Amino acid sequence: MQAASNKPSAAFLFAAYLCAVGMGVLAMLLARAYQAGFSGADEPSHFLNGYFIAHYLSHQFGANPMGAATEFYVHYPKISIGHWPPAYYGFLGLLFLVLPATIPVAFAINVLVAALPALGIAAALTLLSGRRAALVGVLVYALAPLALEGQAMFMVDQPLSACLMAATAVWIAYAAQPGWGKALGFAALAALAVLIKGNGWLIALVPVFHIVLTGDWKRLLDVKLLVAAALSAAIVVPWYMLTAKIAADGFNYQAGLDYASKALGANLLALVHNLTPVGALLALFAVVMEWRERHASPQRWRLVAGILSLLLATLALQSLVPVDIVDRYMAPALPAVVVLALLGAERLARRLVTPGRPVAGPLVVGVLGAVMAVPGLLHLAEREPKADTGVARVARELGASGQPSVTVIDGAAGSEGAFIADMAIQDPALHSYVIRASKLLADSNFMGSSYILKYGDAKQVQAELRRLGVQHVVVVLARNVAAYPHSSQLRDALARSDSGFRLRERIAHKYRPGTTEVYDAVGTVVPDIAAVRDLGIPAKATNIVKLQ
């Protein structure tokens, strides 16, 4: 089976991309992400990491970057550059210099970035099967639950998937016709992927799998590839040497055969869930048939092998490195599976359709594509929208007062982070401070897998609020339930007759059950800023602060 004669035009690729963007806008709106903002634990961190870079460039450029980051963290303790690499945050920071640094703008950027893998899908399927299969593939991809969640959640898996797709495409072009430009282009994209997220290291496995699948062993000794690999390593290795301990704190498992087998099974099931068993079987069918015919069309096989290599590299890394077992870690593999599944659908249609019925083939492909889209359609119908907790309005009100404030925020990690992000937007001069109740009243690690209360009862919590001179307390009750044991302690302290706080208002959540309570200190309270700052400085940053 030879490659299709048509090459993708820029206009067709742009149209395919717009289809994916349109589905992304629908997913974002149905999830109420545009109105409700952040809900996941990591979303506010990703936003604030980018916002901090814009803030540094516009307000503190020339100052010690680490000192500036520590100062920002003291006021708004949710930035986490180091746990995640800085590349995407640099991109966001530059955008936020020319665009408003707001939550709606962030989600608009997210939609545009998350749709980028559709370009690779459209290009590959146009070359291998034609435009009709390419359009079906783009729609199947855009409707997959992983892609839909990527449009509703502000994460870094989306730019990583786009970068890995681009890097794989450049590698395939390099393997077909080696040249210095392609070698260096692949090295640059590979380094960028690794500096977007740690999962980006899987790009190093793509050439390995591709060389094995194509038998192009001489490529291993290619000077261009060796130089490109050395340059890429020179860019990314120093960063990971500096941050390895921080990143390792996020590992939830121990490496070994038990983890590998468990993770591999879960990762394969995640892909099956996104495209149905029909889609998975079609992808497998395509791989078998393309392998059998690889000698008849080496050029076609080189392209298919590159797509397959991205899938295998994702499965290998996520099944060997014991970070966590999460469906979204399969996002880089999803475009590859979609391309293979559509190739399988095309091949099956050719076998089932009798000669002389040209319309039947596309119809079969369309029906199979519709079957693969079922999980995404169900996901759209069943997914609860994000909760609008009202913290954005509270932050605007506190910011509008013009007075510096010290506020404690309590709730789930996403709620804490959302309020911190909203407050940071309102306070570019860094006058105010936000204290996370999860850090003030409890001890836990980065991933939240360990947890212990700091205080024995509500009276001790009350004493700590008085010691710090807290002026406002915001409590977010998702489904009207306290998030943690320390949340119950805090509410008990606030309910005491001598608490020193009064309940200003209760805000009913939109789109999901829940309530946000806002408490104000009674009378004049003088914050102990030195004590507040001591709370906000991580132990590992103490030496950095001394450099200021």
C-alpha positions as CSV (number, residue, x, y, z in Angstrom):
1,M,0.0,0.0,0.0
2,Q,1.7,3.1,-1.2
3,A,1.5,6.5,0.4
4,A,-1.3,8.8,-0.8
5,S,-0.2,11.1,-3.6
6,N,-1.6,14.3,-2.0
7,K,0.6,16.4,0.2
8,P,-1.1,18.5,2.8
9,S,-1.4,22.1,1.8
10,A,-1.0,24.9,4.4
11,A,-4.7,25.9,3.9
12,F,-5.9,22.3,4.6
13,L,-3.7,22.0,7.7
14,F,-5.0,25.3,9.0
15,A,-8.6,24.2,8.4
16,A,-7.9,20.9,10.2
17,Y,-6.4,22.9,13.1
18,L,-9.4,25.2,13.3
19,C,-11.7,22.1,13.6
20,A,-9.7,21.0,16.6
21,V,-9.8,24.5,18.0
22,G,-13.5,24.6,17.6
23,M,-13.9,21.3,19.5
24,G,-11.6,22.7,22.2
25,V,-13.7,25.9,22.6
26,L,-16.8,23.7,23.0
27,A,-15.1,21.6,25.7
28,M,-13.8,24.6,27.5
29,L,-17.2,26.3,27.6
30,L,-19.1,23.1,28.6
31,A,-16.6,22.7,31.5
32,R,-17.2,26.3,32.5
33,A,-13.4,26.7,32.6
34,Y,-13.6,30.2,31.1
35,Q,-15.9,31.4,33.9
36,A,-14.9,29.2,36.8
37,G,-11.1,29.3,36.3
38,F,-8.8,26.8,37.9
39,S,-9.9,23.7,39.8
40,G,-7.0,21.2,39.7
41,A,-4.1,21.3,42.2
42,D,-1.5,22.1,39.5
43,E,-3.4,24.5,37.3
44,P,-2.8,27.7,39.4
45,S,0.9,26.8,39.7
46,H,1.3,26.6,35.9
47,F,-0.4,29.9,35.5
48,L,1.5,31.7,38.2
49,N,4.9,30.3,37.0
50,G,4.2,32.1,33.7
51,Y,2.8,35.2,35.4
52,F,5.8,35.4,37.6
53,I,8.2,35.5,34.6
54,A,6.1,38.3,33.1
55,H,6.1,40.1,36.5
56,Y,9.9,39.7,36.8
57,L,10.5,41.1,33.3
58,S,8.2,44.1,33.7
59,H,8.9,44.9,37.4
60,Q,12.2,43.5,38.5
61,F,14.3,42.8,35.4
62,G,18.0,42.8,36.4
63,A,17.4,41.7,39.9
64,N,18.5,38.3,41.2
65,P,15.9,36.0,39.5
66,M,16.0,33.4,42.4
67,G,15.7,36.2,44.9
68,A,12.7,37.6,43.0
69,A,11.1,34.2,42.8
70,T,11.5,33.7,46.5
71,E,10.0,37.2,47.2
72,F,7.0,36.4,44.9
73,Y,6.6,33.1,46.7
74,V,6.5,34.7,50.1
75,H,3.5,36.8,49.0
76,Y,1.8,34.2,46.8
77,P,3.1,30.7,47.7
78,K,2.1,28.7,44.6
79,I,4.9,29.2,42.1
80,S,6.9,26.0,41.5
81,I,9.5,26.5,38.8
82,G,12.0,23.7,39.6
83,H,9.5,21.1,40.2
84,W,8.6,21.7,36.6
85,P,11.0,23.0,34.0
86,P,10.8,26.6,32.8
87,A,10.3,26.5,29.0
88,Y,6.6,26.8,28.7
89,Y,6.5,29.4,31.5
90,G,8.9,31.5,29.6
91,F,6.5,31.4,26.6
92,L,3.6,32.3,28.8
93,G,5.6,35.1,30.4
94,L,6.3,36.7,27.1
95,L,2.7,36.4,26.1
96,F,1.6,38.0,29.3
97,L,3.8,41.0,28.6
98,V,1.5,41.8,25.6
99,L,-1.8,40.2,26.6
100,P,-3.7,40.7,29.9
101,A,-2.5,38.2,32.5
102,T,-6.0,36.9,33.3
103,I,-7.6,33.5,33.7
104,P,-9.8,33.9,30.6
105,V,-6.7,34.8,28.5
106,A,-4.9,31.8,29.9
107,F,-7.6,29.4,28.8
108,A,-7.7,31.0,25.4
109,I,-4.0,30.3,25.0
110,N,-4.6,26.8,26.4
111,V,-7.2,26.0,23.7
112,L,-4.9,27.2,20.9
113,V,-1.9,25.2,22.2
114,A,-3.9,22.0,23.0
115,A,-5.2,21.9,19.4
116,L,-1.7,21.9,17.9
117,P,-1.2,18.1,17.7
118,A,-4.1,18.1,15.2
119,L,-1.7,19.6,12.7
120,G,0.6,16.5,12.9
121,I,-2.4,14.1,12.7
122,A,-3.7,15.9,9.6
123,A,-0.3,16.0,7.9
124,A,0.5,12.3,8.6
125,L,-2.9,11.0,7.5
126,T,-3.0,13.1,4.4
127,L,0.3,11.7,3.3
128,L,-0.7,8.1,4.2
129,S,-4.4,8.0,3.3
130,G,-5.8,11.3,2.0
131,R,-7.7,14.3,3.2
132,R,-10.9,12.5,4.2
133,A,-9.2,10.2,6.6
134,A,-7.2,13.2,7.9
135,L,-10.3,15.1,8.7
136,V,-11.9,12.1,10.4
137,G,-8.7,11.6,12.4
138,V,-8.6,15.2,13.6
139,L,-12.2,15.0,14.8
140,V,-11.6,11.7,16.5
141,Y,-8.6,13.2,18.2
142,A,-10.4,16.4,19.2
143,L,-13.2,14.3,20.7
144,A,-11.1,11.9,22.7
145,P,-11.5,12.4,26.5
146,L,-7.8,13.1,27.0
147,A,-7.9,15.9,24.4
148,L,-11.2,17.3,25.8
149,E,-9.7,17.4,29.3
150,G,-6.7,19.1,28.0
151,Q,-8.9,21.9,26.7
152,A,-10.7,22.2,30.1
153,M,-7.6,22.1,32.4
154,F,-4.7,24.5,32.3
155,M,-1.7,22.1,32.3
156,V,1.6,21.6,30.6
157,D,0.8,18.2,29.1
158,Q,-0.8,20.0,26.1
159,P,2.3,22.0,25.0
160,L,4.4,18.9,25.7
161,S,2.3,16.8,23.3
162,A,2.5,19.4,20.6
163,C,6.3,19.7,21.0
164,L,6.8,15.9,20.9
165,M,4.7,15.6,17.8
166,A,6.8,18.3,16.1
167,A,10.1,16.7,17.2
168,T,9.0,13.3,15.9
169,A,8.0,14.8,12.6
170,V,11.5,16.4,12.3
171,W,13.1,13.1,13.2
172,I,11.2,11.3,10.5
173,A,12.3,13.9,8.0
174,Y,15.9,13.5,9.2
175,A,15.8,9.7,8.9
176,A,14.5,10.0,5.3
177,Q,17.2,12.6,4.3
178,P,19.8,13.4,6.9
179,G,21.0,17.0,7.1
180,W,22.5,19.3,9.6
181,G,19.4,21.5,9.7
182,K,17.1,18.6,10.5
183,A,19.5,17.2,13.0
184,L,19.8,20.5,14.9
185,G,16.1,21.1,14.5
186,F,15.4,17.8,16.2
187,A,17.9,18.5,18.9
188,A,16.3,21.9,19.6
189,L,12.8,20.5,19.8
190,A,14.0,17.6,21.9
191,A,15.6,20.0,24.4
192,L,12.5,22.1,24.4
193,A,10.3,19.1,25.2
194,V,12.5,18.1,28.1
195,L,12.4,21.7,29.4
196,I,8.6,21.8,29.2
197,K,8.1,18.8,31.4
198,G,10.1,15.9,32.7
199,N,8.0,13.5,30.6
200,G,9.7,15.1,27.6
201,W,12.7,12.8,28.1
202,L,10.7,10.2,26.1
203,I,11.8,12.0,22.9
204,A,15.2,10.4,23.4
205,L,13.6,7.0,22.9
206,V,11.9,7.9,19.6
207,P,15.1,7.6,17.5
208,V,15.9,4.3,19.3
209,F,12.6,2.7,18.5
210,H,12.7,4.1,15.0
211,I,16.1,2.8,14.2
212,V,15.1,-0.7,15.6
213,L,11.9,-0.7,13.5
214,T,13.5,0.5,10.3
215,G,16.8,-1.4,10.7
216,D,18.7,1.8,9.9
217,W,21.6,0.9,12.3
218,K,24.1,3.1,10.5
219,R,22.2,6.1,11.8
220,L,23.6,5.4,15.3
221,L,27.1,6.4,14.0
222,D,25.9,9.5,12.1
223,V,28.1,12.4,13.2
224,K,25.2,14.9,12.8
225,L,23.1,12.9,15.2
226,L,25.9,12.6,17.7
227,V,26.6,16.3,17.6
228,A,22.9,17.1,17.9
229,A,22.5,14.8,20.9
230,A,25.5,16.4,22.6
231,L,24.1,19.9,22.1
232,S,20.7,18.9,23.3
233,A,22.2,17.3,26.4
234,A,24.3,20.4,27.1
235,I,21.1,22.4,27.2
236,V,19.0,20.2,29.4
237,V,21.3,18.2,31.7
238,P,22.5,21.2,33.8
239,W,18.8,22.1,34.6
240,Y,18.0,18.6,35.7
241,M,21.2,18.3,37.8
242,L,20.1,21.4,39.7
243,T,16.5,20.3,40.2
244,A,16.7,16.5,40.3
245,K,15.9,16.4,44.1
246,I,12.9,18.7,43.7
247,A,11.5,16.7,40.8
248,A,12.1,13.4,42.6
249,D,9.9,14.5,45.5
250,G,7.0,14.1,43.1
251,F,7.5,10.4,42.5
252,N,4.7,8.4,44.0
253,Y,6.0,4.8,43.3
254,Q,9.2,2.8,43.5
255,A,10.8,1.7,40.2
256,G,10.7,-2.0,39.5
257,L,8.9,-4.8,37.7
258,D,5.8,-4.5,39.8
259,Y,5.4,-0.9,39.0
260,A,6.3,-1.4,35.3
261,S,3.7,-4.1,34.8
262,K,1.0,-2.2,36.7
263,A,1.7,1.1,34.8
264,L,1.9,-0.6,31.4
265,G,-1.5,-2.2,31.8
266,A,-3.1,1.0,33.1
267,N,-1.5,3.1,30.3
268,L,-2.7,0.7,27.6
269,L,-6.2,0.7,29.1
270,A,-6.2,4.5,29.1
271,L,-5.6,4.6,25.4
272,V,-8.3,1.9,24.8
273,H,-10.7,3.9,26.9
274,N,-10.1,7.0,24.7
275,L,-10.6,5.3,21.4
276,T,-12.7,2.2,22.4
277,P,-11.5,-1.4,21.8
278,V,-12.4,-0.9,18.2
279,G,-9.9,1.9,17.8
280,A,-7.2,-0.1,19.6
281,L,-7.8,-3.1,17.4
282,L,-7.7,-1.0,14.3
283,A,-4.4,0.5,15.4
284,L,-3.0,-2.9,16.0
285,F,-4.3,-4.2,12.6
286,A,-2.6,-1.2,10.9
287,V,0.7,-1.9,12.6
288,V,0.6,-5.6,11.6
289,M,-0.3,-4.8,7.9
290,E,2.2,-2.0,7.6
291,W,5.0,-4.2,9.0
292,R,4.2,-6.9,6.5
293,E,4.4,-4.5,3.6
294,R,7.4,-2.5,4.9
295,H,9.8,-3.7,2.2
296,A,7.3,-2.9,-0.6
297,S,7.2,0.8,0.5
298,P,10.2,1.8,2.6
299,Q,9.3,5.5,2.5
300,R,5.8,4.8,3.8
301,W,7.1,2.5,6.5
302,R,9.6,5.1,7.7
303,L,6.7,7.5,8.4
304,V,4.5,4.8,10.0
305,A,7.5,3.6,12.1
306,G,8.1,7.2,13.3
307,I,4.5,7.5,14.5
308,L,4.7,4.1,16.1
309,S,7.9,5.1,17.8
310,L,6.2,8.0,19.6
311,L,3.6,5.6,20.9
312,L,6.2,3.1,22.1
313,A,8.4,5.8,23.6
314,T,5.5,7.2,25.6
315,L,4.5,3.8,26.9
316,A,8.1,2.9,27.8
317,L,8.9,6.0,29.8
318,Q,5.6,6.2,31.6
319,S,5.8,2.5,32.5
320,L,9.4,2.6,33.7
321,V,9.7,6.0,35.5
322,P,7.7,5.7,38.7
323,V,6.2,9.2,38.8
324,D,2.5,8.3,38.8
325,I,-0.1,6.4,36.9
326,V,-2.4,9.1,35.4
327,D,-4.3,9.0,32.1
328,R,-3.1,12.4,31.0
329,Y,0.5,11.1,30.9
330,M,-0.6,9.2,27.8
331,A,-1.5,12.5,26.0
332,P,1.7,12.4,23.9
333,A,0.8,8.9,22.6
334,L,-2.8,9.8,21.7
335,P,-2.1,11.5,18.3
336,A,0.0,8.4,17.2
337,V,-2.8,6.0,18.2
338,V,-5.3,8.0,16.3
339,V,-3.2,8.0,13.1
340,L,-2.7,4.2,13.4
341,A,-6.4,3.6,14.1
342,L,-7.4,5.6,11.0
343,L,-4.9,3.7,8.9
344,G,-6.5,0.5,10.2
345,A,-9.9,1.8,9.4
346,E,-8.8,2.6,5.8
347,R,-7.4,-0.8,5.4
348,L,-10.4,-2.5,6.8
349,A,-12.7,-0.5,4.5
350,R,-10.7,-1.5,1.5
351,R,-11.1,-5.2,2.4
352,L,-14.8,-4.9,3.1
353,V,-15.9,-2.8,0.2
354,T,-16.4,-4.4,-3.2
355,P,-14.9,-2.8,-6.3
356,G,-17.2,-0.3,-8.1
357,R,-18.6,1.3,-4.9
358,P,-16.3,4.2,-4.3
359,V,-18.6,5.9,-1.8
360,A,-18.7,2.9,0.5
361,G,-15.1,3.1,1.6
362,P,-15.3,6.6,3.1
363,L,-18.6,5.7,4.7
364,V,-17.0,2.7,6.5
365,V,-14.2,5.0,7.7
366,G,-16.7,7.6,8.8
367,V,-18.7,5.0,10.8
368,L,-15.6,3.6,12.4
369,G,-14.5,7.1,13.3
370,A,-17.9,7.8,14.9
371,V,-17.5,4.6,17.0
372,M,-14.1,5.8,18.2
373,A,-15.6,9.2,19.1
374,V,-18.2,7.6,21.4
375,P,-16.1,7.9,24.6
376,G,-15.5,11.6,24.0
377,L,-19.2,12.3,23.3
378,L,-20.1,10.5,26.5
379,H,-17.4,12.5,28.3
380,L,-18.8,15.8,27.1
381,A,-22.3,14.7,28.3
382,E,-21.3,13.4,31.7
383,R,-18.4,15.7,32.8
384,E,-19.4,18.0,35.6
385,P,-18.5,21.7,35.0
386,K,-15.9,23.3,37.1
387,A,-17.2,25.0,40.3
388,D,-17.2,28.8,40.3
389,T,-16.3,29.3,44.0
390,G,-16.5,33.1,43.9
391,V,-12.8,33.5,45.1
392,A,-12.1,35.7,42.0
393,R,-14.7,38.3,43.2
394,V,-13.3,38.1,46.8
395,A,-9.8,38.8,45.4
396,R,-11.0,41.7,43.4
397,E,-12.7,43.2,46.5
398,L,-9.6,42.8,48.6
399,G,-7.5,44.3,45.8
400,A,-9.9,47.2,45.3
401,S,-9.5,48.3,48.9
402,G,-6.0,49.5,48.1
403,Q,-4.8,48.4,51.5
404,P,-2.2,45.6,52.0
405,S,-3.7,42.6,53.6
406,V,-2.8,39.2,55.1
407,T,-5.3,36.5,54.2
408,V,-5.5,32.8,55.0
409,I,-7.1,30.7,52.3
410,D,-8.4,27.2,53.2
411,G,-9.8,24.6,50.8
412,A,-8.6,21.8,48.5
413,A,-5.3,22.5,46.8
414,G,-7.0,23.7,43.7
415,S,-9.1,26.2,45.6
416,E,-6.1,27.5,47.6
417,G,-4.2,27.9,44.3
418,A,-7.1,29.6,42.5
419,F,-7.4,32.2,45.2
420,I,-3.7,32.8,45.3
421,A,-3.6,33.3,41.5
422,D,-6.5,35.7,41.6
423,M,-4.9,37.7,44.4
424,A,-1.6,37.9,42.6
425,I,-3.3,39.3,39.5
426,Q,-4.8,42.0,41.6
427,D,-1.6,42.9,43.4
428,P,1.3,43.5,40.9
429,A,3.1,45.7,43.5
430,L,3.2,42.7,45.9
431,H,1.7,44.6,48.9
432,S,-0.4,41.7,50.3
433,Y,0.3,38.2,51.6
434,V,-1.7,35.0,51.2
435,I,-1.1,32.1,53.6
436,R,-2.2,28.6,52.7
437,A,-4.0,26.9,55.5
438,S,-2.7,23.6,54.3
439,K,0.9,24.9,55.1
440,L,0.0,27.0,58.2
441,L,-2.0,24.4,60.0
442,A,-0.5,21.1,58.7
443,D,2.7,19.5,57.4
444,S,2.6,17.6,54.1
445,N,4.9,16.9,51.2
446,F,4.6,18.3,47.7
447,M,2.3,15.4,46.5
448,G,0.2,15.4,49.6
449,S,1.0,11.8,50.4
450,S,2.0,12.6,54.0
451,Y,-0.1,14.7,56.3
452,I,0.0,15.7,60.0
453,L,-1.7,18.4,62.0
454,K,0.4,21.1,63.6
455,Y,-2.0,22.1,66.3
456,G,-4.0,20.1,68.8
457,D,-7.3,22.1,68.8
458,A,-9.2,25.1,67.6
459,K,-7.9,27.3,70.5
460,Q,-4.3,26.8,69.3
461,V,-5.3,27.7,65.8
462,Q,-7.0,30.8,67.0
463,A,-3.8,31.8,68.8
464,E,-1.8,31.4,65.6
465,L,-4.1,33.6,63.6
466,R,-3.8,36.3,66.3
467,R,0.0,35.9,66.4
468,L,0.3,36.6,62.7
469,G,-2.3,39.4,62.7
470,V,-4.4,37.8,60.0
471,Q,-7.0,40.2,58.6
472,H,-9.1,37.9,56.4
473,V,-9.9,34.2,56.2
474,V,-11.4,32.6,53.1
475,V,-12.8,29.1,53.5
476,V,-13.8,27.2,50.3
477,L,-16.2,24.3,51.1
478,A,-16.6,22.1,48.0
479,R,-19.9,20.3,48.3
480,N,-20.2,22.0,51.7
481,V,-17.6,19.7,53.2
482,A,-14.4,20.7,54.9
483,A,-11.4,19.8,52.8
484,Y,-9.0,18.5,55.5
485,P,-8.9,18.0,59.3
486,H,-7.2,21.3,59.6
487,S,-10.1,22.9,57.8
488,S,-12.4,21.7,60.5
489,Q,-10.1,23.1,63.1
490,L,-10.0,26.5,61.4
491,R,-13.8,26.7,61.1
492,D,-14.1,25.7,64.8
493,A,-11.6,28.5,65.7
494,L,-13.6,31.0,63.6
495,A,-16.8,30.0,65.2
496,R,-15.6,30.7,68.8
497,S,-17.3,33.7,70.4
498,D,-13.8,35.2,71.1
499,S,-12.4,34.3,67.7
500,G,-11.8,38.0,66.7
501,F,-13.4,37.4,63.3
502,R,-16.9,37.9,61.9
503,L,-18.5,36.1,59.0
504,R,-18.8,38.7,56.2
505,E,-20.6,36.6,53.7
506,R,-21.3,33.1,52.3
507,I,-21.0,32.7,48.6
508,A,-22.9,29.9,47.0
509,H,-20.9,28.1,44.3
510,K,-22.1,28.0,40.7
511,Y,-22.2,24.9,38.6
512,R,-21.4,22.5,41.6
513,P,-22.6,22.4,45.2
514,G,-20.5,24.3,47.7
515,T,-20.0,27.5,49.7
516,T,-17.2,30.0,50.2
517,E,-17.1,31.7,53.5
518,V,-15.3,35.1,54.0
519,Y,-14.3,36.2,57.5
520,D,-12.9,39.6,58.4
521,A,-11.0,40.4,61.6
522,V,-13.0,42.5,64.1
523,G,-11.4,45.9,64.9
524,T,-7.9,47.0,64.0
525,V,-5.4,44.2,63.5
526,V,-1.7,44.9,62.9
527,P,-0.1,42.1,60.9
528,D,3.3,40.8,62.0
529,I,4.8,40.9,58.6
530,A,8.1,39.5,59.7
531,A,6.3,36.4,61.1
532,V,4.3,36.1,58.0
533,R,7.4,36.2,55.8
534,D,9.1,33.6,57.9
535,L,6.1,31.3,57.2
536,G,6.3,31.9,53.5
537,I,10.0,31.2,52.9
538,P,10.7,27.5,52.1
539,A,13.6,26.1,54.0
540,K,15.4,25.3,50.8
541,A,15.2,28.9,49.8
542,T,16.7,30.4,53.0
543,N,20.1,30.8,51.4
544,I,18.7,32.5,48.3
545,V,16.9,35.1,50.4
546,K,20.2,36.0,52.1
547,L,21.5,36.9,48.6
548,Q,19.0,39.8,48.3
